[in-house]
């Protein structure tokens, strides 16, 4: 009877699979994957994890190109990813997102932001981010000594956005006098831009939940943890019963026979899960969503004829720390404090160095008494 019931269930399951179009199932699964990667991108952005963000953005780009969902919702998410990618690279003027290399990342972000107005529930948030993009486009150029670029960026915003008159006038004065420490630039700081974009992402995710795959994965993890807990509990109970049985047996044997030494051996069953397979090589792929600087681009083009071994050796060549890079590091620590290496990376161009490299360099400067 039980066998008949089981066979009937299997037959019904197979019939259900055949009645559903695989293409529709594939579309739903792809949408869930896109949602999961989108949520991961938003999380890395909010946590300021620059390298993790770039890696995840590469995955999102690959998925959207290989099997792009047609729904308007996913088109919105693609635009949002493009927007926050440009904001994330906003301090890096050598990062290029458009064919015109004169278009800086924040100006490119502003172009996309104008198309995302329909996704913003609060109109004041849209206006605030627009002003912040304008102010920081000017501020970043001035910080890098590019006054002409700052003037061009301001003119672009004047022609494409209706900025408050006071802000326009003040920015024109700042550019003409090169006032990099004006209170307006501090009020509309880059950190303020990041915080405001984060609030926009929170509101969008609340209105457009994208956590279907995340919820299912969480259920699976919780279920796995419960199973492990039950196995551990069962093992402990079995060991306790085994111990009690052996103690009783030894006691009876001791009464009947005077044994000088009684040795017991206990076999313990391991409850550890076998390590999953790990590839021999865990090297990160060379492809990155980060737009390369002109120097990096010229090096890649010139090295195309060389073999992989030579390229790998060049990548391992240690780059010297210049006086300018040390100055950036000191300014970053003065602004954010030691330990905030990821945030310091966003403020200055450290020529591809990581947060760990910044931490190691700061230790060297401390030991050499170059800083206090």
Secondary structure, 3 states (H helix, E strand, C coil): CHHHHHHHHHHHHHHHHHHCCHHHHHHHHHHHHHHHHHHHHHHHHHHCCHHHHHHHHHHHHHHHHHCCCCCHHHHHHHHHHHHHHHHHCCCCCCCCCCCCCCCCHHHHHHHHHHHHHHHCCCHHHHHHHHHHHHHHHHHHHHHCCCHHHHHHHHHHHHHHCCCCHHHHHHHHHHHHHCCCCCHHHHHCCHHHHHHHHHHHHHHHHHHCCCCHHHHHHHHHHHHHHHHHHHHHHHHHHHHHHHHHHHHHHHHHHHHHCCCCCCCCCCCCCCCCCCCCCCCCCCCCCCCCCCCCCHHHHHHHHHCCCCCHHHHHHHHCCCCCCCHHHHHHHHHHHHHHCCCCHHHHHHHCCCCCCCHHHHHHHHHHHHHCCCCC
